Amino acid sequence: MSTSNRKYKDSVFVDLFSEDEKAKENFLSLYNALHGTELKDTEQLKNVRLDQVLYMSFYNDVSYLVDNKIIVLAEHQSTINPNMPLRCLEYISRLYETIFESKEKYSRKLLKIPRPEFYVFYNGEESHPCDKTLKLSDAFIEKATETNLELTVKIININKQNSHPILENCKTMYEYTVFVETVRRWKKADPKNGFEKAIEECIQNNILRDYLKRKTKEVLNMLLAEYDYETDIAVQRAEEREIAFAEGISQGISQGISQGLYQNKLETAKLMKGMNYPIDDICTISGLSQEEIESL
């Protein structure tokens, strides 16, 4: 049974870049890597994160107001959702609502707003491009050369084998990537004690050493929540596939029966027509229209 309605804790990704005592330092390092800047003052960062938006009850987003921008980060360890632009549109709308008072929007003076940027960091096991951009306009039913509304989400594959520049330019992100790979490897090798062993190995290898030593118990709890969440999603998708398959079989059977009955009607009408029955009688007995019978 799916447990997707449970209350989940923050993911390690969110805690590392949004909630931990050194989160602002980590985020600023990532921001600099993304923008080629050298900002150092964490005091200019304002955490404007929203809860329960991107992932229902699972908090997996990081949002900061910095340098006249709103930076929204998210992590995916499973398949990238193609509807991320739409979800980010809902997210940024709510963020603007929290930043500005309603009366400000009705002022005669142009309201200056921070520019939003959206990033999704992918570290799943399926193949995915090193960089990819999702656009809201790709989902529009009617396509046009120009659009009145656009929102882009940049997908960055942070798996180590992709050697994305972000890993070279942001030490925390690199170590987080190694941490995820270590957890994944140990979880497969030792399902019962894999999380503990992954944390131990990372500490020994100076991967997020300070963070993991300070918060071993919290990280264990977050990993349990994260992997439960991934399991729930996998179960839901499996259930959806089973339902779709069953519906397909049912629909196929219904279509087969209908086609068989129709074929029998055609054979009956053809036989009666060959015996020179009146058209009206053939229509009554076979249930076919006069046009269908005349076409035989």
N, C-alpha and C positions, 0 to 999 in steps of 0.2 A: 504493500500500500504506500502511495506517495505521502511524504511528510512535508510537502512544500509550504504548508501553512504555519510551520514552526517559526519562532523568532530566532533569526540567525545573528551571530556576532559579526563584528567587522572582519574582513579578510586581512591576512598579513599584509597584502599590498596596501590596503587603505590605512592600516595602523602605521605602517612604515612611512607613508607619505602625507598622512593627514592627522593622526591622533597621538603618535608617540612624542615623547619630550624632545626628540631631535627631528621630528617630522618636517618642520619648516626648513631646516638645513638640508634635509634630503630632497625636499621639493625644489628648493632654490637651485640645487645642483642639477636636477633634472631640467628645470626651466632653462638654465644657462646652456645645457647641452642641446636643447631643442631650438634655441634661438641664437646661439653663438654669442651670448652676452656674458658678462662677468659680474652680475649683481651679487652683492655680499650681505646686504642689510636685510635680515629676516623680519625686521620690524615693519617693513613695507608690505608684508604679506598679510592678507586678511582671509581667514578660512570662511568660505560662504557655502559650505557643503549642505546639500539637502538630504534628508533621510527618506527612504522608502519611495524612490521614484524610478530609478533605472532598473532595479531588480526586485521589485515588490518588497518583501520583507528582508531581502538579503542586501546589506549595504556594501556596495562595491564601486563607489565613485569617490573621486577626490576633486574638490573645487576650490580654487583660490582666486582672489582679486589681487592682481599685481601688475604694475607698470601699465595702468589703464586698460588692462585686459582681464577677462574672466577665463581662466584656464580650467577646463573640465577633463579629467583623466578617468579612464576606466580600464579594467583588466579583464581579459577573456582567457580562460584555460580550456574552453570548449569552442565549438564552431562559431565563427563570427556571425552575429545576427544582422541580416541585410537591412533591418528596420532601425538600425542605430540612429540614422539622421532624424527620423521621425521622433524617436524617443528623446534624442538630444534637444529637439525643438521644444518638446513639452518641458524638458528640464530647464532650459535657459529661460523660458517664459516665466516659470515659477521663481527662478533666481532673480530676475528683474523685478518681480513683484515684491520680493523680500528686501531688495536694495533701495527701491524708491517708494515714497508714499504715493497713494492714489492721486492726491490733489496736485502733485508735481506734474503728472501727465497731462493735466488740463491747463497748464500755464501757457501764456502766449510766447514765452521764451523757449527756444529750442532746448530740449533736455538732452544733455550730453551723456551718453551711455558707454560703458566699457565694451570693447570689442571681444566677442567670444571666440575661443578656439577649442576644438574637441579632438581628443586623442584616445585611441584604444590600443592598448599594448597586448599583443597576442603571444601567448606562450604555450599553445596547445600542441598536441602531438600530430595533428593533421597537417599536410603540406599547405603552405600559404605564402603568398608573395612577401618579399622583404618590406615593401611599402605599397599601400593601396589607399585610394581615396573613395569613400562612399558619398554620394550626393543625394540630397532629398529629391531633386528633380528627376532622378532615375526612376522614382516611384510614381511620377505623375502619369495618369491615364492618358491624358492628351499631351503630346510632345510639341514643343515649340522652340524656335531658334533663340528666343529670349524668354526669361522667366521672371515673374514678379517676386518670387520667394525662393531663396536658395540657402542651403546649409550643408557644409561639408564636414566629414569626419575622417581624420587621417588614421589609418590602421598601420601600426608598426609591429613587425614580427621581431620579438626580442629573444627568440630561441638562439642559443649561443652559436650554433652552426651557421646562422645567417650572417654573423659578423656585422650587424648593423652599427653604424657610427655611434649611435646613442649609447651602446655598451662600452665603447672606448672612452667616451666623453663624460659619462656619469658612472662613477664607481659604485654608488648605491644600487643603481639599476642592474649593473653587471653582476654584483654579488647576489641580488635578489633572483636574477635569472639562474645562477648556479644553484642557489638554494632550492628553487622550484624543481630543477632537474634532479637534485639530490633526493628531495622528498619523493618525487615520482619513482625514482629508481629503488629506494628503500621500501616504499609502499608495496611495490610488486614483489620484492625479494622476501619481505617479512611483513605481511599484512597486520600482524598483531602489534609488533614493536617498531614498525618502520619509521614512524614520526620521531620517536625518541632517538633512534640511531641516526636519522638524517640530521637532526639538530646537533647531536654530538659530533658528527663528522664535520659539519660546517664550522663549528666552534674551533675544532682542532686545525682546520685549514684556513682560519681567519676570514671566513665568509660570514658577514653580518655578526661578527664575534661579539661586540659590545651589546648589540641589540638582543641577540639570542641568550646571552648570559643573564641579562637583566630581566628578560621576560619569557623564560623557558616555559613556565606553566601556562601563561596567557597564549603563547604561540601554539602550544599543543592543543588548547581548546579551540583556537581559531582554525587550525588545520582540520580538526575533527568536524567543525561546522562547515568548512569549505568543501571537504570531500563528501560529506553528507548531502550538501547542496548539489554537487555535481552528480551524485548518484540519483538524487531525486529527479533532476533534469533528464538523465538518461532513461529512467523508468518512465517518465511522462512521454518522452519521444517514442519509446518502444510501444507504450500503450496506444499512442496516436497511430503508429504504423499498423498495429494489429487491428484497430478499429477501421482504418482506411482499407486494409486488405479484406476484412470481413464484409464491409460495405461493397467493395468491388466485386466480390464473389456473388453476393446477393443480387447486385445489379445485373451481373452477367447472366445469372440464372434466369432472372425475370426477363431480360432481353432475349435469351435463348428460347424461353417458353413462348413469348410473344411472336418471335420470328417463326417458330414451328407452327403455331396456330394459323398465322397468316399464310404460310406455305400450304397448309391443308385447305384453306379457303380457296386459294388459287387453283389447286388441283381439282377441287370439287367444281368450281366454276368452269374450268377448262373442259372437264368431262361433260358437264351439262350443255355447254355451248356446242360441243362436238355432236351432241344428240339433238341439237336444234330446239332446245328449250327456249321459251320466250325470255327476253332480257329481264323483264320484271320479275319472273319467277326465279331466275338465277340470282338476282340481287337480294330477293327475300331469303332464299335458302342459304346463300354463301355469306351474306352480310357485306359484300363488296359493292362499290359504287358502279354506276353504269360505265363511267370512263375507265375504271380498272378492268372491267369485263371486256369492253371493246378493244382494249390494248392487248388482250391475250392472243 
